[in-house]
């Protein structure tokens, strides 16, 4: 059978015989009953949905966490339970994990965590380059992790979890933490170079720049604090980001005015490096300073050129800003795509299965596809003529980008003119439109 239709009757029937006598047409005194035009029989309920994995019939089980539950913790618990069940499965039955969203979360967190450590290491190298002393570098290396770890206390207090946005806030805060520490540390280091005692240099060096450090921290907080209290869905996303930045900056200002001078007074000395590396770095910095002096002299002497260049850059910035595309979220390449299809109304489940197998066969001919699974009428209230095919690709380093793959697949869709096909990455299509109303003809 190629077609099937669902009928709803506002009546109760106790047997197939009663349904056979149901009148479906009365014309010129003659009654046509359902049994005259159809075969009515008792039997087992027909399958209402279907699923396949790599072209083979399968049973799919989707598990979602409850609201408020930690996705990674739930996934770990499910994986442990699956391993316990494997030993008790009948022969020929296997359990395969097709999609685990916690894997993407772990990869993202690992990447952001690596960025944080890289940022701390680069900051330490830059401090060593400019101050040319390991003691001052040690002060910076100590201040950064103390500040970042302290921010986790506030995350707990505000109920913020360790997620992509909170970790992004921590990554951004590393540079700002170094700003406050560097200002205080450099001034203390400069005073020690004048043969001032360590304790006195730490006290006076900190007091001289305390107002500047405090003002700089407060202005940064004033910028990011409103982000934490934005309304709507944007506010939900950026609350953790804004809170992390605000709390980290507040802690960094406090530590730069307390911990930094304390450690500096204990370990820093008025040392003057005389090795060849220090002399080479100092020569480079002197050359850089001379070049800056010349540039500044030129900018002040030829003001009209300076102003014209500034206005030109401003105009270019406005032009490109107005012509940039906009989106709620950038497309993420998670190595997954979803093909949704819709066949003609009334298409039977068997016909939809054959179409899904044909579509799956075309897709799995691609070398960049690792595996696929498909469903038909899987959602609540779904019809037998609608289904989805989920594609999972090999690692990103071994294939083209997800946008290029989508373009190639759209060209291949020309071979499936008997269906409506659409492509989407995880999170949905680029555009979703829902229409509602009381007049079906108008909606059509």
N, C-alpha and C positions, 0 to 999 in steps of 0.2 A: 504494500500500500504506500502510495506516495504522499497522500494527504490525510489529515485527521483534524477533526473539529471538536471542540468542547462545547457541550450543551448543558444548560442549567434549567431545570424544571421546577416551577413553584408548586410542587406536589410531592406526595410520598407514595411509593410503589413497593409492594411487598414481594413481588415476583416478576420474573421476566415475562410471564404470560400477560400480566396487567399492562406492561409496557408495549407488548405487541398490539394490544387493542387501542393504544393511544391514537386518537384521530389527529392527523396532520393536515388534512385538507377536506373541506366539504364544498362540493360544487354540483349544482343542478341536482340536488337531492342525493348524490352519491358521496359516500364517505371513504376517503383513503386513509388507511391506518398505517402506523409505523411498521407493522409486520409485513405490509404489502410491498414496501420499498426498501426494507433493510432486514438484515439478519439479527435477531435479538436473542441473546443466549447468556446464561450464567457462566461465569468463568473467573479465573484469577485476574487480578488487576494488572493491567499492562504496565510495563516500565514507563515512568514519566520523566526520567532523566538518564544521562549517560556520562561516562568519563573515560579518558584514555591517557596512557603514559607511553611516550615514544611509539605511538601507533598501536599499542596493545590495550585491551579492555582492562580497566582497573577500578578500584574503589578509592575515592579521595576523601580524606578527613581534614578539615580545616579547623585549627584551634586558635582562638583569640583570647587574649588576656582580659581580665575584668578591669573596669575603670579604676585607676589609681594603682594598679599592680605594676611592678617593675618588669619590663618586657624581657630583659636579659635573664633575670632570675626565673621567670616563668619558663622561658625556653630551656634553660639548663635543667629544670625539674622535669620537663617533658622528655628531654633527651635521655635522662637517667632512667625514666620509666620505660621508654622504648627499648633500651638495652636490656632491661629486666624481662621484657616480653619476648624478645627474639628467641630465647631458648625454648619457649613453650608453643611456638607457632607450628601448625601442621606442615607436613612435607609439601613443598611446592609453593608455599605462601611466604612472601617476603615483605618487609617494611622498608620503604625508601623515603628519605626526607627530601622533598622537592624544593621547598622554599623555607628559609629561616631568616626572618628580618633582623634577628639579633646579630647575625654575622656582619651585616652592613653597619650596625651600630658599633660593634667592636672594632671594625676596620677604621671607622671614622674617629673613634676615640683614640685609637692607637696612633693615627696620623696626627691628630691635634696634640697628643701628648709628646710625640717626637718633635713637633714644632716648638713646643714650650722648652724642652731641653736644649734644642738647637739655639733658640733665642738666648737662653741663659749663657750658653757657651760662647756665642758670638759677642755678647755684652762683656763677658770677662776678657776676651781677647782684645776688644776695642779699648777697654780700660787699661789693659797692660800696654797697649800700643801708645796711648797718649800720656799716661802717667809714668810708664816705664819703671814700675815697682810692683813686685809680687804682693807686698803687704796691702797696698791700696786695692789691688785686684781681689785679694781675699775678702776684704770688707764688702765689696760689691757682691761677690759670690755668696756670702753668708746672708746679706740683706734680702736678696731676691727670693730664695726659697722660704725664708722665714715669713716674708710678706705674703707670698702666694699661699702658703699653708695656713696662715692666719685667716685668710679670706674664706676658707672652708668652714670655719666656725660660724660665720655670718650666713653662708649658704644653708647650713643646717637650721639656723634660727629662722630664716625666711622660707624654709621648706623647699628650697631649690635643689634639684637633683644634678648630678654630674652628667650633662648632656652636651650636644654639639655647640649650642649657643653659649652655655656657661663656660665651656672650655675655650671657645673663641674669645670670650671676654677676658679670660685669664691670659691667653696668648697676647692680646692687645695690651693688656696691663703691664706686661714685662717691660716694654720700652718706657712706659710712664713711670714705673717703679725706679728704673735706672736713672731717669731724669732727675728726680728728687735726690736720690743718693749721690749722684755724680756732682751736682751743684755743691752740696755740703762737703763731700770728700775732696773735691778739687780745691776748695777754699782752705780747708784744713791743710792739705798738702802744700799749698802755696805759702801758708804761714810758717809751716815747719821748715821750709826752705830759707827762711830768714833767721834761722837759729833760735826760734822760740820753743820753749818747753812743750812737750807733747800735750799735757793737760791744758795748758793755757791756749795753745794753738787750736785744740778741739773746741774749747769754750768760746773763744772769740771768733774763730772761723765759722762756727755754727750760728752764733748770734747775729753776725753780719748778714747772713743770707736767709735767716729764718723767715722773715716777712715775705721775701720773694718765693721761697719754697711753699709757704702756706698759701699765698695768693695764687700761685700756679696750680696747686692742688685743688683749691676751692673752685677756680674757674673750670677746671676739667670736670669736677663733680657737678657743677651747674649745667654743663652740657649734657651729661649722661643721665643725671637723675630723672629728668622728665621722660626719658625713654622707658624707665621702669614703671611708670604710671600711665602709659598710653592705654587707651580704651580699645575695645573690640578684639578681633582675632590677632591683630598685629601686636597689641599689648601682651597677649598671652605668650606669643613667641618670644618677644624681646624683654620680658620681665627679668628672666634669669640673666640675660646678657647685660642689661643695665645695672642690675644689683651687683653683679660680680665686679664690674668696672668701678662703680662708686665705692664699694667696700674695700677693694684692693688699693685704690688711690688714697683713701682715708688712712688705711694702715701704713701705706708707704710714706706718707707725710709724717705720721707719728714716729715711725721707725727711723726715718732720715734725720729727725731732730733729737732722737734719744739713743737708739742702738748704734747708729753710724758714728757719732762723735765718741761714744763710750769705747767701741772697739778700736777706733782710730787712736784714741789716747793711750790705749794699752799696747798696741802692736806696731804702729807706724813710727818711723824715725825719719830724721832729716838726712836722707841718703841721696847721693848724687852718682848716678851710673856713669861710668867712664869707659865701658867696653865699646867695641866697634859697632855693635848693633844699636846701642843707645845713641852713639854719635850719628849714625846713619839716619835713624828715625828723627833725631832732633834737626838734622840738616834738611830732611824732607819737610818737616813741619815749618821750619823757617822759610823755605822756598814757597810753601803754600801760603804763608802769611804775607810774603812779599807780593805774590800774585793777587791776593785779595786786596791788598792796599792799592795796587795799580787799577784793579777793576772798580774799586770804590771811588778812586780819584776821577776816573773816566766818567762814572755815573753822575758824580756831583758836577763836574765841569760841563758835560753835555746833557743838561737836564731834559731838553726836548727829545733827545734820542731815547733816554731812559723812560720818559713818560709815554712816548709813542710805542715803545716795545711793550710796556706794561698794558697799555690800552689794547694793543693788538692781541696779546695773549688773552686778555679778558674777553674780547670779542670772539676769538676762536673758541674759547671755553663755552661761552653762551651758545654759539652756533652748534657745536657738537652735542651739548647737553640737550638742546631742543630736538635734535635729530636722532637721538639714541632711542632704541626700542625699550619697551617697558614690559615687565612681567612680575607676577606675584612672587614666584620662586624660579631660579634658574633650573634648566633641565639637568637632572642628575643622572649620570651614567652608572647605574647599578647593575648593568649587565642583564636587564630583563625588559621584555616587551610583551604587551598584550594585544592580540588581534581579536576584535569582537566582530561577529558576523550575524546577519539577519537574513533569512530566506523568506520566500513568499508566505503570506498568511495561510495557515492550514497545512504547511509542510509536516509530514510525519516525522516521528523520532528516528525511524530507520533511515529515511532520506537525509536527515540532518547529520546522522552518524557517517553516512557515506561521504557527505560533503566535507565534514571535519577530517576524515581520513585523507581525502584528496588534498586539502589545505595543509595538513600536517606533513604529508609526503613531500610536497613542494618545499616547505620550510626546512625540513631536515636534510635536504640535499645540499644546503649551505654548509660550508666547512667551519663557519664560526658559531654554529649552534651546538651547544653541549647536549641539551635534552629539552623535551617539550612535554606539556600535558594539556589536555583540553577538556572542557565541560560543555554540556548541553542542558538547558533548562535547570541549572543548578540553584538559582536563587529562588526565594519565596515568590510564588506567583509567576515565575518565568514560563515561557512557552517553548514548545518543542522546536520551533523554527529559529530559536536564538541560542547562541553559544559563544564561547571564548576559547582561544588557543593561547597558552602562555609559553613564551620563548625564554630560554635561559642560555646565555652565551658564554663562550670561553673567556679567560682573563683579558682585561682591557689591553694589556701590552701585546697581545697576539692577534688583535682584530682591529677593524675600523671603529670610529666613534659611533655612538648610538644614533645620532642624527643622520649620519651617512647610511647606516643600515636601514633606518626608517624610509629614507628616500628610495633605496633600492627595492625594498619590499613593496612600496606603493606602485612602482613601475610593474612589478610582477603581478599585482592584483588585477591587471587587465585580463588575465586568463580566467577570472572568476566573475564574469558579468552577470551570473544568475544570483548574486548575493550583494548585500550592502556590507562593505568592510570598513573598519576603522582601526587605527593604530593608537596606542597610548603607552607611555612609560609608567613606572610605578607612581602612583599618586593621581592618575587620571589623565584625561585628554587635555590638549591645549585650550579648547573651548568646550564648555558644557552648557547646553540650553535645555531648560525644562519649560514646557508649555502646558497650561491647564485651562479648562473652561467647560462650559456646559454644552456646547455645540460641537459635535465631532466633525461635522462638515467644515466648519470654520477652521478648526485646528488642523485638519488635513490639508 
